[in-house]
Amino acid sequence: MGKVRNYWLLKTEPGEWSWDDQAANEGLSKWDGVKNRQAQKNMKSMTLGDLCFFYHSGAKSRCVVGVVSVVREWYEDDDGGGAVDVKMVGEMKAAVGLAEMKRDLNGMEFGLFRQPRLSVVPVEKAVWDKVCEMGGGYEADGRG
């Protein structure tokens, strides 16, 4: 029996680390700097191959712009904190905005709505599928 894949949402301010920054770094990055204990707990639960929405937050942009996968599980970093490494999987065909998600997810349970300030949020499979549908899928998702 295979491993169950989990799904997550990783928030970042585009001025700090954007999708373009991720792409310019050969698609690979160390996801660190997370101070909130609940967000760290979520990161510690991530396993190899889990998929994560790459979410731009901030006043100018609140949207899912792409998908990354976990390529290195939680580890202690040199700054005394922890990190996971993620690699770009693909850009959303159309960014999916927060207002659109709130409107179209029709009462589905989503941590982004319940804990909007949390930077690492688990995503239920049904929510993942719906957001992917809303964005027309992402590169390399097999949807053509």
Phi and psi in radians as a Rosetta constraint file:
Dihedral C 1 N 2 CA 2 C 2 CIRCULARHARMONIC -1.407 0.35
Dihedral N 2 CA 2 C 2 N 3 CIRCULARHARMONIC 2.889 0.35
Dihedral C 2 N 3 CA 3 C 3 CIRCULARHARMONIC -1.181 0.35
Dihedral N 3 CA 3 C 3 N 4 CIRCULARHARMONIC 2.479 0.35
Dihedral C 3 N 4 CA 4 C 4 CIRCULARHARMONIC -1.413 0.35
Dihedral N 4 CA 4 C 4 N 5 CIRCULARHARMONIC 2.214 0.35
Dihedral C 4 N 5 CA 5 C 5 CIRCULARHARMONIC -1.426 0.35
Dihedral N 5 CA 5 C 5 N 6 CIRCULARHARMONIC 2.396 0.35
Dihedral C 5 N 6 CA 6 C 6 CIRCULARHARMONIC -1.860 0.35
Dihedral N 6 CA 6 C 6 N 7 CIRCULARHARMONIC 2.806 0.35
Dihedral C 6 N 7 CA 7 C 7 CIRCULARHARMONIC -2.233 0.35
Dihedral N 7 CA 7 C 7 N 8 CIRCULARHARMONIC 2.540 0.35
Dihedral C 7 N 8 CA 8 C 8 CIRCULARHARMONIC -2.480 0.35
Dihedral N 8 CA 8 C 8 N 9 CIRCULARHARMONIC 2.919 0.35
Dihedral C 8 N 9 CA 9 C 9 CIRCULARHARMONIC -2.207 0.35
Dihedral N 9 CA 9 C 9 N 10 CIRCULARHARMONIC 2.227 0.35
Dihedral C 9 N 10 CA 10 C 10 CIRCULARHARMONIC -1.947 0.35
Dihedral N 10 CA 10 C 10 N 11 CIRCULARHARMONIC 2.123 0.35
Dihedral C 10 N 11 CA 11 C 11 CIRCULARHARMONIC -1.686 0.35
Dihedral N 11 CA 11 C 11 N 12 CIRCULARHARMONIC 2.482 0.35
Dihedral C 11 N 12 CA 12 C 12 CIRCULARHARMONIC -2.613 0.35
Dihedral N 12 CA 12 C 12 N 13 CIRCULARHARMONIC 2.488 0.35
Dihedral C 12 N 13 CA 13 C 13 CIRCULARHARMONIC -1.313 0.35
Dihedral N 13 CA 13 C 13 N 14 CIRCULARHARMONIC 2.216 0.35
Dihedral C 13 N 14 CA 14 C 14 CIRCULARHARMONIC -0.996 0.35
Dihedral N 14 CA 14 C 14 N 15 CIRCULARHARMONIC -0.481 0.35
Dihedral C 14 N 15 CA 15 C 15 CIRCULARHARMONIC -1.257 0.35
Dihedral N 15 CA 15 C 15 N 16 CIRCULARHARMONIC -0.375 0.35
Dihedral C 15 N 16 CA 16 C 16 CIRCULARHARMONIC -1.599 0.35
Dihedral N 16 CA 16 C 16 N 17 CIRCULARHARMONIC -0.862 0.35
Dihedral C 16 N 17 CA 17 C 17 CIRCULARHARMONIC -2.753 0.35
Dihedral N 17 CA 17 C 17 N 18 CIRCULARHARMONIC 1.999 0.35
Dihedral C 17 N 18 CA 18 C 18 CIRCULARHARMONIC -1.896 0.35
Dihedral N 18 CA 18 C 18 N 19 CIRCULARHARMONIC 3.002 0.35
Dihedral C 18 N 19 CA 19 C 19 CIRCULARHARMONIC -1.034 0.35
Dihedral N 19 CA 19 C 19 N 20 CIRCULARHARMONIC -0.687 0.35
Dihedral C 19 N 20 CA 20 C 20 CIRCULARHARMONIC -1.104 0.35
Dihedral N 20 CA 20 C 20 N 21 CIRCULARHARMONIC -0.675 0.35
Dihedral C 20 N 21 CA 21 C 21 CIRCULARHARMONIC -1.092 0.35
Dihedral N 21 CA 21 C 21 N 22 CIRCULARHARMONIC -0.746 0.35
Dihedral C 21 N 22 CA 22 C 22 CIRCULARHARMONIC -1.030 0.35
Dihedral N 22 CA 22 C 22 N 23 CIRCULARHARMONIC -0.824 0.35
Dihedral C 22 N 23 CA 23 C 23 CIRCULARHARMONIC -1.112 0.35
Dihedral N 23 CA 23 C 23 N 24 CIRCULARHARMONIC -0.696 0.35
Dihedral C 23 N 24 CA 24 C 24 CIRCULARHARMONIC -1.208 0.35
Dihedral N 24 CA 24 C 24 N 25 CIRCULARHARMONIC -0.319 0.35
Dihedral C 24 N 25 CA 25 C 25 CIRCULARHARMONIC -1.717 0.35
Dihedral N 25 CA 25 C 25 N 26 CIRCULARHARMONIC 0.616 0.35
Dihedral C 25 N 26 CA 26 C 26 CIRCULARHARMONIC 1.009 0.35
Dihedral N 26 CA 26 C 26 N 27 CIRCULARHARMONIC 0.444 0.35
Dihedral C 26 N 27 CA 27 C 27 CIRCULARHARMONIC 1.376 0.35
Dihedral N 27 CA 27 C 27 N 28 CIRCULARHARMONIC 0.002 0.35
Dihedral C 27 N 28 CA 28 C 28 CIRCULARHARMONIC -1.966 0.35
Dihedral N 28 CA 28 C 28 N 29 CIRCULARHARMONIC 2.414 0.35
Dihedral C 28 N 29 CA 29 C 29 CIRCULARHARMONIC -2.659 0.35
Dihedral N 29 CA 29 C 29 N 30 CIRCULARHARMONIC 2.716 0.35
Dihedral C 29 N 30 CA 30 C 30 CIRCULARHARMONIC -1.566 0.35
Dihedral N 30 CA 30 C 30 N 31 CIRCULARHARMONIC 2.091 0.35
Dihedral C 30 N 31 CA 31 C 31 CIRCULARHARMONIC -1.649 0.35
Dihedral N 31 CA 31 C 31 N 32 CIRCULARHARMONIC 1.818 0.35
Dihedral C 31 N 32 CA 32 C 32 CIRCULARHARMONIC -2.398 0.35
Dihedral N 32 CA 32 C 32 N 33 CIRCULARHARMONIC -2.990 0.35
Dihedral C 32 N 33 CA 33 C 33 CIRCULARHARMONIC 1.383 0.35
Dihedral N 33 CA 33 C 33 N 34 CIRCULARHARMONIC 0.152 0.35
Dihedral C 33 N 34 CA 34 C 34 CIRCULARHARMONIC -1.458 0.35
Dihedral N 34 CA 34 C 34 N 35 CIRCULARHARMONIC 2.068 0.35
Dihedral C 34 N 35 CA 35 C 35 CIRCULARHARMONIC -1.763 0.35
Dihedral N 35 CA 35 C 35 N 36 CIRCULARHARMONIC -0.520 0.35
Dihedral C 35 N 36 CA 36 C 36 CIRCULARHARMONIC -1.130 0.35
Dihedral N 36 CA 36 C 36 N 37 CIRCULARHARMONIC 2.281 0.35
Dihedral C 36 N 37 CA 37 C 37 CIRCULARHARMONIC -1.119 0.35
Dihedral N 37 CA 37 C 37 N 38 CIRCULARHARMONIC -0.663 0.35
Dihedral C 37 N 38 CA 38 C 38 CIRCULARHARMONIC -1.154 0.35
Dihedral N 38 CA 38 C 38 N 39 CIRCULARHARMONIC -0.729 0.35
Dihedral C 38 N 39 CA 39 C 39 CIRCULARHARMONIC -1.126 0.35
Dihedral N 39 CA 39 C 39 N 40 CIRCULARHARMONIC -0.697 0.35
Dihedral C 39 N 40 CA 40 C 40 CIRCULARHARMONIC -1.117 0.35
Dihedral N 40 CA 40 C 40 N 41 CIRCULARHARMONIC -0.708 0.35
Dihedral C 40 N 41 CA 41 C 41 CIRCULARHARMONIC -1.047 0.35
Dihedral N 41 CA 41 C 41 N 42 CIRCULARHARMONIC -0.728 0.35
Dihedral C 41 N 42 CA 42 C 42 CIRCULARHARMONIC -1.081 0.35
Dihedral N 42 CA 42 C 42 N 43 CIRCULARHARMONIC -0.742 0.35
Dihedral C 42 N 43 CA 43 C 43 CIRCULARHARMONIC -1.120 0.35
Dihedral N 43 CA 43 C 43 N 44 CIRCULARHARMONIC -0.659 0.35
Dihedral C 43 N 44 CA 44 C 44 CIRCULARHARMONIC -1.165 0.35
Dihedral N 44 CA 44 C 44 N 45 CIRCULARHARMONIC -0.369 0.35
Dihedral C 44 N 45 CA 45 C 45 CIRCULARHARMONIC -1.483 0.35
Dihedral N 45 CA 45 C 45 N 46 CIRCULARHARMONIC -0.175 0.35
Dihedral C 45 N 46 CA 46 C 46 CIRCULARHARMONIC -1.233 0.35
Dihedral N 46 CA 46 C 46 N 47 CIRCULARHARMONIC 2.496 0.35
Dihedral C 46 N 47 CA 47 C 47 CIRCULARHARMONIC -2.227 0.35
Dihedral N 47 CA 47 C 47 N 48 CIRCULARHARMONIC 2.831 0.35
Dihedral C 47 N 48 CA 48 C 48 CIRCULARHARMONIC -0.919 0.35
Dihedral N 48 CA 48 C 48 N 49 CIRCULARHARMONIC 2.329 0.35
Dihedral C 48 N 49 CA 49 C 49 CIRCULARHARMONIC 1.565 0.35
Dihedral N 49 CA 49 C 49 N 50 CIRCULARHARMONIC -0.197 0.35
Dihedral C 49 N 50 CA 50 C 50 CIRCULARHARMONIC -1.030 0.35
Dihedral N 50 CA 50 C 50 N 51 CIRCULARHARMONIC 2.572 0.35
Dihedral C 50 N 51 CA 51 C 51 CIRCULARHARMONIC -1.835 0.35
Dihedral N 51 CA 51 C 51 N 52 CIRCULARHARMONIC 2.541 0.35
Dihedral C 51 N 52 CA 52 C 52 CIRCULARHARMONIC -2.328 0.35
Dihedral N 52 CA 52 C 52 N 53 CIRCULARHARMONIC 2.333 0.35
Dihedral C 52 N 53 CA 53 C 53 CIRCULARHARMONIC -1.231 0.35
Dihedral N 53 CA 53 C 53 N 54 CIRCULARHARMONIC 2.388 0.35
Dihedral C 53 N 54 CA 54 C 54 CIRCULARHARMONIC -1.696 0.35
Dihedral N 54 CA 54 C 54 N 55 CIRCULARHARMONIC 1.950 0.35
Dihedral C 54 N 55 CA 55 C 55 CIRCULARHARMONIC -2.018 0.35
Dihedral N 55 CA 55 C 55 N 56 CIRCULARHARMONIC 2.112 0.35
Dihedral C 55 N 56 CA 56 C 56 CIRCULARHARMONIC -1.433 0.35
Dihedral N 56 CA 56 C 56 N 57 CIRCULARHARMONIC 2.191 0.35
Dihedral C 56 N 57 CA 57 C 57 CIRCULARHARMONIC -1.966 0.35
Dihedral N 57 CA 57 C 57 N 58 CIRCULARHARMONIC 3.102 0.35
Dihedral C 57 N 58 CA 58 C 58 CIRCULARHARMONIC 1.971 0.35
Dihedral N 58 CA 58 C 58 N 59 CIRCULARHARMONIC 3.057 0.35
Dihedral C 58 N 59 CA 59 C 59 CIRCULARHARMONIC -1.146 0.35
Dihedral N 59 CA 59 C 59 N 60 CIRCULARHARMONIC -0.626 0.35
Dihedral C 59 N 60 CA 60 C 60 CIRCULARHARMONIC -1.545 0.35
Dihedral N 60 CA 60 C 60 N 61 CIRCULARHARMONIC -0.403 0.35
Dihedral C 60 N 61 CA 61 C 61 CIRCULARHARMONIC -2.584 0.35
Dihedral N 61 CA 61 C 61 N 62 CIRCULARHARMONIC 2.118 0.35
Dihedral C 61 N 62 CA 62 C 62 CIRCULARHARMONIC -2.323 0.35
Dihedral N 62 CA 62 C 62 N 63 CIRCULARHARMONIC 1.548 0.35
Dihedral C 62 N 63 CA 63 C 63 CIRCULARHARMONIC -2.816 0.35
Dihedral N 63 CA 63 C 63 N 64 CIRCULARHARMONIC 2.699 0.35
Dihedral C 63 N 64 CA 64 C 64 CIRCULARHARMONIC -1.393 0.35
Dihedral N 64 CA 64 C 64 N 65 CIRCULARHARMONIC 2.143 0.35
Dihedral C 64 N 65 CA 65 C 65 CIRCULARHARMONIC -1.968 0.35
Dihedral N 65 CA 65 C 65 N 66 CIRCULARHARMONIC -0.319 0.35
Dihedral C 65 N 66 CA 66 C 66 CIRCULARHARMONIC -2.943 0.35
Dihedral N 66 CA 66 C 66 N 67 CIRCULARHARMONIC -3.045 0.35
Dihedral C 66 N 67 CA 67 C 67 CIRCULARHARMONIC -2.301 0.35
Dihedral N 67 CA 67 C 67 N 68 CIRCULARHARMONIC 2.368 0.35
Dihedral C 67 N 68 CA 68 C 68 CIRCULARHARMONIC -2.177 0.35
Dihedral N 68 CA 68 C 68 N 69 CIRCULARHARMONIC 2.802 0.35
Dihedral C 68 N 69 CA 69 C 69 CIRCULARHARMONIC -2.087 0.35
Dihedral N 69 CA 69 C 69 N 70 CIRCULARHARMONIC 2.657 0.35
Dihedral C 69 N 70 CA 70 C 70 CIRCULARHARMONIC -1.355 0.35
Dihedral N 70 CA 70 C 70 N 71 CIRCULARHARMONIC 2.112 0.35
Dihedral C 70 N 71 CA 71 C 71 CIRCULARHARMONIC -1.977 0.35
Dihedral N 71 CA 71 C 71 N 72 CIRCULARHARMONIC -0.158 0.35
Dihedral C 71 N 72 CA 72 C 72 CIRCULARHARMONIC -2.601 0.35
Dihedral N 72 CA 72 C 72 N 73 CIRCULARHARMONIC 2.177 0.35
Dihedral C 72 N 73 CA 73 C 73 CIRCULARHARMONIC -1.261 0.35
Dihedral N 73 CA 73 C 73 N 74 CIRCULARHARMONIC 3.010 0.35
Dihedral C 73 N 74 CA 74 C 74 CIRCULARHARMONIC -0.768 0.35
Dihedral N 74 CA 74 C 74 N 75 CIRCULARHARMONIC 2.336 0.35
Dihedral C 74 N 75 CA 75 C 75 CIRCULARHARMONIC -2.589 0.35
Dihedral N 75 CA 75 C 75 N 76 CIRCULARHARMONIC 2.696 0.35
Dihedral C 75 N 76 CA 76 C 76 CIRCULARHARMONIC -1.299 0.35
Dihedral N 76 CA 76 C 76 N 77 CIRCULARHARMONIC 2.372 0.35
Dihedral C 76 N 77 CA 77 C 77 CIRCULARHARMONIC -1.844 0.35
Dihedral N 77 CA 77 C 77 N 78 CIRCULARHARMONIC 3.112 0.35
Dihedral C 77 N 78 CA 78 C 78 CIRCULARHARMONIC -1.206 0.35
Dihedral N 78 CA 78 C 78 N 79 CIRCULARHARMONIC -0.300 0.35
Dihedral C 78 N 79 CA 79 C 79 CIRCULARHARMONIC -1.549 0.35
Dihedral N 79 CA 79 C 79 N 80 CIRCULARHARMONIC 0.112 0.35
Dihedral C 79 N 80 CA 80 C 80 CIRCULARHARMONIC 1.466 0.35
Dihedral N 80 CA 80 C 80 N 81 CIRCULARHARMONIC 0.030 0.35
Dihedral C 80 N 81 CA 81 C 81 CIRCULARHARMONIC -1.837 0.35
Dihedral N 81 CA 81 C 81 N 82 CIRCULARHARMONIC -2.627 0.35
Dihedral C 81 N 82 CA 82 C 82 CIRCULARHARMONIC -2.455 0.35
Dihedral N 82 CA 82 C 82 N 83 CIRCULARHARMONIC 2.963 0.35
Dihedral C 82 N 83 CA 83 C 83 CIRCULARHARMONIC -2.733 0.35
Dihedral N 83 CA 83 C 83 N 84 CIRCULARHARMONIC 2.881 0.35
Dihedral C 83 N 84 CA 84 C 84 CIRCULARHARMONIC -2.236 0.35
Dihedral N 84 CA 84 C 84 N 85 CIRCULARHARMONIC 2.696 0.35
Dihedral C 84 N 85 CA 85 C 85 CIRCULARHARMONIC -1.789 0.35
Dihedral N 85 CA 85 C 85 N 86 CIRCULARHARMONIC 2.413 0.35
Dihedral C 85 N 86 CA 86 C 86 CIRCULARHARMONIC -2.256 0.35
Dihedral N 86 CA 86 C 86 N 87 CIRCULARHARMONIC 2.621 0.35
Dihedral C 86 N 87 CA 87 C 87 CIRCULARHARMONIC -2.206 0.35
Dihedral N 87 CA 87 C 87 N 88 CIRCULARHARMONIC 2.413 0.35
Dihedral C 87 N 88 CA 88 C 88 CIRCULARHARMONIC -1.018 0.35
Dihedral N 88 CA 88 C 88 N 89 CIRCULARHARMONIC 2.320 0.35
Dihedral C 88 N 89 CA 89 C 89 CIRCULARHARMONIC -1.817 0.35
Dihedral N 89 CA 89 C 89 N 90 CIRCULARHARMONIC -0.877 0.35
Dihedral C 89 N 90 CA 90 C 90 CIRCULARHARMONIC -3.115 0.35
Dihedral N 90 CA 90 C 90 N 91 CIRCULARHARMONIC 2.687 0.35
Dihedral C 90 N 91 CA 91 C 91 CIRCULARHARMONIC -1.430 0.35
Dihedral N 91 CA 91 C 91 N 92 CIRCULARHARMONIC 2.500 0.35
Dihedral C 91 N 92 CA 92 C 92 CIRCULARHARMONIC -1.100 0.35
Dihedral N 92 CA 92 C 92 N 93 CIRCULARHARMONIC 2.480 0.35
Dihedral C 92 N 93 CA 93 C 93 CIRCULARHARMONIC -1.139 0.35
Dihedral N 93 CA 93 C 93 N 94 CIRCULARHARMONIC -0.557 0.35
Dihedral C 93 N 94 CA 94 C 94 CIRCULARHARMONIC -2.493 0.35
Dihedral N 94 CA 94 C 94 N 95 CIRCULARHARMONIC 2.254 0.35
Dihedral C 94 N 95 CA 95 C 95 CIRCULARHARMONIC -1.016 0.35
Dihedral N 95 CA 95 C 95 N 96 CIRCULARHARMONIC 2.519 0.35
Dihedral C 95 N 96 CA 96 C 96 CIRCULARHARMONIC -1.968 0.35
Dihedral N 96 CA 96 C 96 N 97 CIRCULARHARMONIC 1.936 0.35
Dihedral C 96 N 97 CA 97 C 97 CIRCULARHARMONIC -1.359 0.35
Dihedral N 97 CA 97 C 97 N 98 CIRCULARHARMONIC 2.745 0.35
Dihedral C 97 N 98 CA 98 C 98 CIRCULARHARMONIC -1.030 0.35
Dihedral N 98 CA 98 C 98 N 99 CIRCULARHARMONIC -0.806 0.35
Dihedral C 98 N 99 CA 99 C 99 CIRCULARHARMONIC -1.071 0.35
Dihedral N 99 CA 99 C 99 N 100 CIRCULARHARMONIC -0.702 0.35
Dihedral C 99 N 100 CA 100 C 100 CIRCULARHARMONIC -1.106 0.35
Dihedral N 100 CA 100 C 100 N 101 CIRCULARHARMONIC -0.740 0.35
Dihedral C 100 N 101 CA 101 C 101 CIRCULARHARMONIC -1.113 0.35
Dihedral N 101 CA 101 C 101 N 102 CIRCULARHARMONIC -0.782 0.35
Dihedral C 101 N 102 CA 102 C 102 CIRCULARHARMONIC -1.058 0.35
Dihedral N 102 CA 102 C 102 N 103 CIRCULARHARMONIC -0.627 0.35
Dihedral C 102 N 103 CA 103 C 103 CIRCULARHARMONIC -1.302 0.35
Dihedral N 103 CA 103 C 103 N 104 CIRCULARHARMONIC -0.770 0.35
Dihedral C 103 N 104 CA 104 C 104 CIRCULARHARMONIC -1.658 0.35
Dihedral N 104 CA 104 C 104 N 105 CIRCULARHARMONIC -0.214 0.35
Dihedral C 104 N 105 CA 105 C 105 CIRCULARHARMONIC -1.442 0.35
Dihedral N 105 CA 105 C 105 N 106 CIRCULARHARMONIC -0.052 0.35
Dihedral C 105 N 106 CA 106 C 106 CIRCULARHARMONIC 0.702 0.35
Dihedral N 106 CA 106 C 106 N 107 CIRCULARHARMONIC 1.043 0.35
Dihedral C 106 N 107 CA 107 C 107 CIRCULARHARMONIC 1.362 0.35
Dihedral N 107 CA 107 C 107 N 108 CIRCULARHARMONIC 0.097 0.35
Dihedral C 107 N 108 CA 108 C 108 CIRCULARHARMONIC -1.157 0.35
Dihedral N 108 CA 108 C 108 N 109 CIRCULARHARMONIC 2.528 0.35
Dihedral C 108 N 109 CA 109 C 109 CIRCULARHARMONIC -1.264 0.35
Dihedral N 109 CA 109 C 109 N 110 CIRCULARHARMONIC 2.085 0.35
Dihedral C 109 N 110 CA 110 C 110 CIRCULARHARMONIC -2.490 0.35
Dihedral N 110 CA 110 C 110 N 111 CIRCULARHARMONIC 2.096 0.35
Dihedral C 110 N 111 CA 111 C 111 CIRCULARHARMONIC -0.997 0.35
Dihedral N 111 CA 111 C 111 N 112 CIRCULARHARMONIC -0.493 0.35
Dihedral C 111 N 112 CA 112 C 112 CIRCULARHARMONIC -1.053 0.35
Dihedral N 112 CA 112 C 112 N 113 CIRCULARHARMONIC -0.591 0.35
Dihedral C 112 N 113 CA 113 C 113 CIRCULARHARMONIC -1.416 0.35
Dihedral N 113 CA 113 C 113 N 114 CIRCULARHARMONIC -0.642 0.35
Dihedral C 113 N 114 CA 114 C 114 CIRCULARHARMONIC -1.344 0.35
Dihedral N 114 CA 114 C 114 N 115 CIRCULARHARMONIC -0.679 0.35
Dihedral C 114 N 115 CA 115 C 115 CIRCULARHARMONIC -2.257 0.35
Dihedral N 115 CA 115 C 115 N 116 CIRCULARHARMONIC 1.284 0.35
Dihedral C 115 N 116 CA 116 C 116 CIRCULARHARMONIC -1.119 0.35
Dihedral N 116 CA 116 C 116 N 117 CIRCULARHARMONIC -0.331 0.35
Dihedral C 116 N 117 CA 117 C 117 CIRCULARHARMONIC -1.615 0.35
Dihedral N 117 CA 117 C 117 N 118 CIRCULARHARMONIC -0.146 0.35
Dihedral C 117 N 118 CA 118 C 118 CIRCULARHARMONIC -1.274 0.35
Dihedral N 118 CA 118 C 118 N 119 CIRCULARHARMONIC 2.289 0.35
Dihedral C 118 N 119 CA 119 C 119 CIRCULARHARMONIC -1.539 0.35
Dihedral N 119 CA 119 C 119 N 120 CIRCULARHARMONIC -0.238 0.35
Dihedral C 119 N 120 CA 120 C 120 CIRCULARHARMONIC -2.337 0.35
Dihedral N 120 CA 120 C 120 N 121 CIRCULARHARMONIC 2.014 0.35
Dihedral C 120 N 121 CA 121 C 121 CIRCULARHARMONIC -2.235 0.35
Dihedral N 121 CA 121 C 121 N 122 CIRCULARHARMONIC 2.319 0.35
Dihedral C 121 N 122 CA 122 C 122 CIRCULARHARMONIC -1.191 0.35
Dihedral N 122 CA 122 C 122 N 123 CIRCULARHARMONIC 2.619 0.35
Dihedral C 122 N 123 CA 123 C 123 CIRCULARHARMONIC -2.211 0.35
Dihedral N 123 CA 123 C 123 N 124 CIRCULARHARMONIC 2.168 0.35
Dihedral C 123 N 124 CA 124 C 124 CIRCULARHARMONIC -1.168 0.35
Dihedral N 124 CA 124 C 124 N 125 CIRCULARHARMONIC 2.606 0.35
Dihedral C 124 N 125 CA 125 C 125 CIRCULARHARMONIC -0.992 0.35
Dihedral N 125 CA 125 C 125 N 126 CIRCULARHARMONIC -0.716 0.35
Dihedral C 125 N 126 CA 126 C 126 CIRCULARHARMONIC -1.106 0.35
Dihedral N 126 CA 126 C 126 N 127 CIRCULARHARMONIC -0.680 0.35
Dihedral C 126 N 127 CA 127 C 127 CIRCULARHARMONIC -1.192 0.35
Dihedral N 127 CA 127 C 127 N 128 CIRCULARHARMONIC -0.760 0.35
Dihedral C 127 N 128 CA 128 C 128 CIRCULARHARMONIC -0.957 0.35
Dihedral N 128 CA 128 C 128 N 129 CIRCULARHARMONIC -0.874 0.35
Dihedral C 128 N 129 CA 129 C 129 CIRCULARHARMONIC -1.079 0.35
Dihedral N 129 CA 129 C 129 N 130 CIRCULARHARMONIC -0.727 0.35
Dihedral C 129 N 130 CA 130 C 130 CIRCULARHARMONIC -1.164 0.35
Dihedral N 130 CA 130 C 130 N 131 CIRCULARHARMONIC -0.762 0.35
Dihedral C 130 N 131 CA 131 C 131 CIRCULARHARMONIC -1.129 0.35
Dihedral N 131 CA 131 C 131 N 132 CIRCULARHARMONIC -0.719 0.35
Dihedral C 131 N 132 CA 132 C 132 CIRCULARHARMONIC -1.058 0.35
Dihedral N 132 CA 132 C 132 N 133 CIRCULARHARMONIC -0.748 0.35
Dihedral C 132 N 133 CA 133 C 133 CIRCULARHARMONIC -1.076 0.35
Dihedral N 133 CA 133 C 133 N 134 CIRCULARHARMONIC -0.769 0.35
Dihedral C 133 N 134 CA 134 C 134 CIRCULARHARMONIC -1.063 0.35
Dihedral N 134 CA 134 C 134 N 135 CIRCULARHARMONIC -0.619 0.35
Dihedral C 134 N 135 CA 135 C 135 CIRCULARHARMONIC -1.571 0.35
Dihedral N 135 CA 135 C 135 N 136 CIRCULARHARMONIC 0.064 0.35
Dihedral C 135 N 136 CA 136 C 136 CIRCULARHARMONIC 1.298 0.35
Dihedral N 136 CA 136 C 136 N 137 CIRCULARHARMONIC 0.306 0.35
Dihedral C 136 N 137 CA 137 C 137 CIRCULARHARMONIC 1.478 0.35
Dihedral N 137 CA 137 C 137 N 138 CIRCULARHARMONIC -3.028 0.35
Dihedral C 137 N 138 CA 138 C 138 CIRCULARHARMONIC -2.398 0.35
Dihedral N 138 CA 138 C 138 N 139 CIRCULARHARMONIC 2.783 0.35
Dihedral C 138 N 139 CA 139 C 139 CIRCULARHARMONIC -0.940 0.35
Dihedral N 139 CA 139 C 139 N 140 CIRCULARHARMONIC 2.448 0.35
Dihedral C 139 N 140 CA 140 C 140 CIRCULARHARMONIC 1.251 0.35
Dihedral N 140 CA 140 C 140 N 141 CIRCULARHARMONIC 0.303 0.35
Dihedral C 140 N 141 CA 141 C 141 CIRCULARHARMONIC -1.612 0.35
Dihedral N 141 CA 141 C 141 N 142 CIRCULARHARMONIC -0.013 0.35
Dihedral C 141 N 142 CA 142 C 142 CIRCULARHARMONIC 1.432 0.35
Dihedral N 142 CA 142 C 142 N 143 CIRCULARHARMONIC 0.094 0.35
Dihedral C 142 N 143 CA 143 C 143 CIRCULARHARMONIC -1.507 0.35
Dihedral N 143 CA 143 C 143 N 144 CIRCULARHARMONIC -0.036 0.35
